[in-house]
Amino acid sequence: MIAKISRLADQKFIIHTTVMRYLLILSLFLFTPALAQAESNLPAGTRINISATAETELPNDELVITFRVEKEGKNANEIRQHVNRVTAAIQKRMKSEKGVKIKTTNRNMQPVWHHPKNKPRIRTSWRMTQTEQITSTNLDAVPNWLDAIEAEGANLSNLQFKVSRNSSLETQAFLRLQAIKKFRAKAATMAKGVDAKSFRIIRLNTSSHMPQPIMYRAEMAMMAKVADASAPPVLSAGEGSVRVTVNGEIEVPFTDFPVTR
């Protein structure tokens, strides 16, 4: 009986020892990758943040004209016909021009209310408004277009000169390379400053700044025409600034510097 109990105790000890050994080996397998990952995240050298910028001025080569056709009256059908007729005439005129895009951006019909004192409001008329937008790179024809739009009975809302998307993207691609070259030059200078013979780029990000369009309000365009009714308005397209900035982090080998007293 005693021998049997002793054998059972030995078996339990062996099982317990085997389980503990297995858990120990498993924990080593799990812990080693985590430790290696933690060690890999540690910098192998001194890390430095750097930024560099490249920019240039581009001529505004695209124009956006916004105008509206509106009419107010008691007969909703007559108002609708007027707006349709004026809009169709302008669209036909502009579609005949080369390289012109025109689209409708808004159209609505709203009641006009009168509010008598101490009485319910009364609808006195209707007001309809349709807004159109013209986009083109033919800047020389702009003054004549303004004349044509107003002659048909529309109201100029605003016009703006800007850098076209294609020109902006091409310039950004070129400036990005220039900014990266400046980044590398700064990195080399910083590396020399800490007596390092080389550097590694750890992180590199780029951001772009689009040029702000030059906008003329309708009143400004009208004033230019009123100054000399016999001549088209004189407008300046101007320029826009395109800028690309590169931000990043470099790493240079650790250097032991002597401390002088």
C-alpha positions in Angstrom: 0.0 0.0 0.0 2.8 2.4 0.9 4.6 1.5 -2.3 1.5 2.2 -4.3 1.1 5.6 -2.7 4.8 6.4 -3.3 4.4 5.5 -7.0 1.4 7.8 -7.3 3.3 10.7 -5.7 6.3 10.1 -8.1 3.9 10.2 -11.1 2.3 13.4 -9.9 5.8 15.0 -9.4 6.8 13.9 -12.9 3.6 15.3 -14.5 4.0 18.6 -12.5 7.6 18.9 -13.6 6.8 18.2 -17.2 4.0 20.8 -17.2 6.2 23.5 -15.6 9.0 22.8 -18.1 6.5 23.1 -21.0 5.2 26.4 -19.7 8.7 27.7 -19.2 9.6 26.8 -22.8 6.4 28.4 -24.1 7.0 31.6 -22.2 10.4 31.8 -23.7 9.0 31.5 -27.2 6.4 34.2 -26.5 8.8 36.6 -24.7 11.7 36.4 -27.1 9.9 38.0 -30.2 8.4 40.8 -27.9 11.9 41.5 -26.5 13.4 41.5 -30.0 10.7 43.9 -31.2 11.3 46.2 -28.3 15.0 46.2 -29.0 14.4 46.9 -32.7 12.4 50.0 -31.9 15.4 51.5 -30.0 17.3 53.9 -32.1 20.7 52.8 -33.4 21.9 56.3 -33.4 21.0 60.0 -32.8 17.7 61.0 -34.5 17.2 64.5 -35.9 14.1 66.2 -37.3 14.5 68.2 -40.5 12.2 70.2 -42.9 12.9 71.7 -46.3 10.7 73.8 -48.6 10.7 74.5 -52.4 8.4 77.1 -54.0 7.8 79.0 -57.1 5.4 81.5 -58.7 3.1 80.4 -61.5 0.9 82.6 -63.8 -2.8 82.1 -63.3 -3.9 80.3 -66.5 -7.5 79.5 -65.8 -10.6 81.6 -65.2 -13.9 80.8 -63.5 -16.9 83.1 -64.1 -20.0 82.8 -62.0 -23.2 84.5 -63.1 -26.9 84.3 -62.2 -30.1 84.8 -64.2 -33.0 85.9 -62.0 -36.5 87.2 -62.4 -39.4 88.2 -60.1 -43.1 88.5 -60.9 -46.5 87.2 -60.2 -46.7 84.7 -63.0 -44.5 81.7 -62.2 -44.6 80.3 -65.7 -43.5 83.6 -67.3 -40.7 83.9 -64.8 -39.5 80.3 -65.7 -39.7 81.0 -69.4 -37.6 84.2 -69.0 -34.9 82.4 -67.0 -34.8 79.5 -69.4 -34.5 81.8 -72.4 -31.7 83.9 -71.0 -29.8 80.9 -69.8 -30.1 79.0 -73.0 -28.8 82.0 -75.0 -25.7 82.4 -72.8 -25.1 78.6 -72.9 -25.3 78.6 -76.7 -22.9 81.5 -76.9 -20.4 80.0 -74.6 -20.5 76.5 -76.0 -19.4 77.9 -79.3 -16.2 79.0 -77.8 -13.2 76.7 -77.8 -12.0 75.2 -74.5 -15.0 76.4 -72.5 -16.8 74.4 -69.9 -20.2 75.6 -68.5 -22.4 74.0 -65.9 -25.4 74.9 -63.8 -24.6 75.1 -60.1 -28.0 76.1 -58.7 -31.7 76.7 -59.7 -34.6 77.5 -57.4 -38.0 79.2 -57.3 -39.0 80.9 -54.0 -42.2 82.7 -53.0 -41.9 86.4 -52.1 -44.0 87.2 -48.9 -45.5 90.4 -47.7 -46.0 90.8 -43.9 -48.8 93.2 -43.1 -49.0 94.4 -39.5 -51.2 92.2 -37.3 -52.3 90.2 -40.3 -51.2 86.8 -41.9 -48.4 87.0 -44.4 -49.4 87.3 -48.1 -47.5 85.8 -51.1 -47.1 88.7 -53.5 -44.9 87.2 -56.2 -42.3 84.6 -57.1 -38.5 84.9 -57.6 -36.5 82.4 -59.6 -32.7 82.3 -59.7 -30.4 80.1 -61.8 -26.6 80.1 -61.3 -24.1 79.1 -64.0 -20.4 78.6 -63.9 -18.0 79.0 -66.8 -14.4 77.6 -66.7 -11.8 78.3 -69.4 -8.1 78.8 -70.1 -8.8 81.3 -72.9 -8.1 84.4 -70.8 -7.9 86.8 -73.7 -11.6 86.3 -74.5 -12.8 87.1 -71.0 -13.7 90.8 -71.5 -15.9 90.0 -74.5 -17.6 87.2 -72.6 -18.5 89.6 -69.8 -20.2 91.8 -72.3 -22.1 88.9 -73.9 -23.3 87.6 -70.5 -24.6 91.0 -69.4 -26.1 91.8 -72.8 -28.3 88.7 -72.5 -29.7 90.0 -69.2 -27.7 88.0 -66.6 -25.9 89.4 -63.6 -22.2 88.7 -63.0 -21.7 87.2 -59.5 -17.9 87.0 -59.5 -14.9 85.9 -61.5 -11.6 84.4 -60.4 -8.2 83.7 -61.9 -6.3 80.6 -60.7 -3.6 78.1 -61.6 -5.1 75.2 -63.5 -5.0 71.7 -61.9 -2.6 70.3 -64.6 -0.1 73.1 -64.2 -0.3 72.8 -60.4 0.3 69.1 -60.3 3.2 69.2 -62.7 4.8 72.0 -60.7 4.3 70.1 -57.4 6.0 67.0 -58.8 9.0 69.1 -59.8 9.1 71.0 -56.5 8.8 67.8 -54.5 12.1 66.6 -56.0 13.7 69.9 -55.3 12.5 69.9 -51.6 13.9 66.3 -51.2 17.3 67.5 -52.5 17.3 70.3 -50.0 16.3 67.9 -47.3 19.2 65.7 -48.1 21.6 68.6 -48.2 20.4 69.7 -44.7 20.7 66.2 -43.5 24.3 66.0 -44.7 25.1 69.3 -43.0 23.6 68.1 -39.7 25.5 64.8 -39.9 28.8 66.7 -40.4 27.9 68.8 -37.5 28.0 65.8 -35.2 31.0 64.2 -36.8 28.9 61.5 -38.5 30.1 60.0 -41.8 26.6 58.9 -42.9 22.9 59.2 -42.1 19.7 57.2 -42.7 16.3 58.6 -43.4 13.8 57.1 -41.0 10.7 59.0 -42.0 9.8 61.4 -44.9 6.5 63.2 -45.4 5.5 65.9 -48.0 2.8 68.5 -48.0 1.7 70.9 -50.7 0.3 74.4 -50.7 -2.1 75.3 -53.5 -2.1 78.9 -54.8 -5.0 81.1 -53.7 -7.2 82.3 -56.7 -7.5 86.0 -57.4 -11.2 86.9 -57.2 -13.0 89.9 -58.6 -16.4 90.6 -57.2 -19.2 91.6 -59.5 -19.1 95.3 -58.3 -15.4 95.5 -59.3 -16.0 94.2 -62.8 -19.0 96.5 -63.2 -16.9 99.5 -62.1 -14.2 98.6 -64.7 -16.8 98.7 -67.4 -18.6 101.8 -66.3 -15.3 103.7 -66.4 -15.4 103.4 -70.2 -18.5 101.9 -71.6 -17.1 101.7 -75.1 -14.2 99.5 -74.1 -14.1 96.0 -72.4 -12.9 95.8 -68.8 -9.1 95.5 -68.2 -8.3 92.6 -65.8 -5.1 91.2 -64.6 -4.7 87.4 -64.1 -1.8 87.7 -61.7 0.3 84.8 -60.3 -0.1 82.1 -57.7 2.5 80.6 -55.3 3.0 76.9 -55.3 4.9 75.4 -52.3 6.0 71.9 -51.3 7.4 71.1 -47.9 9.2 68.0 -46.8 9.4 66.9 -43.2 11.3 64.0 -41.9 13.6 62.3 -39.4 17.1 61.1 -40.0 19.4 58.9 -37.8 23.2 59.3 -37.6 25.5 56.9 -35.8 26.1 57.6 -32.1 29.3 59.6 -31.5 31.1 59.8 -28.2 32.2 63.4 -27.7 35.0 64.2 -25.1 34.0 66.5 -22.3 36.5 69.3 -21.9 37.0 71.0 -18.5 
